Amino acid sequence: MKQELKKMGLTEGESKSYLALLKLGSSTVGPIVKESRISYSKIYEVLNRLLEKIIISYTIKEKTKYFQAVEPNRLLDY
């Protein structure tokens, strides 16, 4: 799956973050960092790029952002 994401133009970090979110479901940044192995200093930059590409979205619950990946079949729209 990671290779297909790279073919679509996602970076290594974007691919790891997207796959981590697919596995985790709706998640805050901490578990995403742990699952994707992307440092805290880079994760917000990566998540913002994915938000711009409309590959992930977020909701705010009690002042905390919860990120989630769009369904893989919707990636074809990208």
VMD Tcl script that draws the C-alpha trace (Angstrom):
set ca {
  {0.00 0.00 0.00}
  {2.84 2.40 0.80}
  {4.18 2.08 -2.76}
  {0.79 3.00 -4.22}
  {0.66 6.06 -1.99}
  {4.11 7.12 -3.16}
  {3.03 6.68 -6.79}
  {0.21 9.10 -6.04}
  {2.79 11.67 -4.98}
  {2.74 11.29 -1.20}
  {6.03 11.59 0.66}
  {7.35 8.86 2.94}
  {6.08 10.72 6.00}
  {2.65 11.37 4.48}
  {2.33 7.69 3.56}
  {3.30 6.55 7.07}
  {0.89 9.01 8.68}
  {-2.01 8.01 6.42}
  {-1.43 4.30 7.04}
  {-1.16 4.93 10.79}
  {-4.50 6.76 10.72}
  {-6.12 3.96 8.72}
  {-5.02 1.53 11.41}
  {-5.89 3.74 14.38}
  {-9.15 5.25 13.18}
  {-9.92 8.60 14.81}
  {-6.85 9.61 16.77}
  {-5.01 12.42 18.49}
  {-1.41 13.25 17.55}
  {0.29 11.10 20.24}
  {-0.78 7.68 18.91}
  {-0.12 8.84 15.32}
  {3.47 9.72 16.27}
  {3.90 6.35 17.97}
  {2.41 4.33 15.09}
  {4.02 6.24 12.21}
  {7.37 6.81 13.95}
  {7.40 10.43 12.80}
  {8.78 12.89 15.33}
  {6.54 15.36 17.12}
  {8.51 18.18 15.50}
  {7.46 16.97 12.02}
  {4.02 15.44 12.56}
  {2.00 18.67 12.44}
  {3.67 19.68 9.18}
  {2.90 16.26 7.67}
  {-0.71 16.26 8.91}
  {-1.27 19.77 7.55}
  {-0.06 18.65 4.10}
  {-2.46 15.68 4.23}
  {-5.29 18.03 5.26}
  {-4.49 20.28 2.29}
  {-4.64 17.25 -0.02}
  {-7.97 16.26 1.58}
  {-6.62 12.79 2.39}
  {-7.37 13.19 6.09}
  {-9.81 15.25 8.10}
  {-10.24 16.15 11.73}
  {-12.90 16.84 14.29}
  {-12.55 18.76 17.53}
  {-13.78 17.11 20.71}
  {-13.32 18.97 24.00}
  {-10.72 21.32 22.45}
  {-8.64 18.39 21.11}
  {-8.15 17.58 17.41}
  {-8.91 14.02 16.36}
  {-7.60 13.14 12.92}
  {-8.99 10.44 10.64}
  {-8.05 9.12 7.21}
  {-10.46 9.14 4.29}
  {-11.41 5.71 2.96}
  {-8.75 4.24 0.63}
  {-11.24 4.01 -2.27}
  {-11.70 7.82 -2.04}
  {-7.98 8.31 -2.70}
  {-8.69 7.75 -6.38}
  {-10.39 11.17 -6.34}
  {-7.07 12.67 -5.30}
}
mol new
graphics top color blue
foreach p $ca { graphics top sphere $p radius 0.5 }
foreach p [lrange $ca 0 end-1] q [lrange $ca 1 end] { graphics top cylinder $p $q radius 0.2 }
display resetview
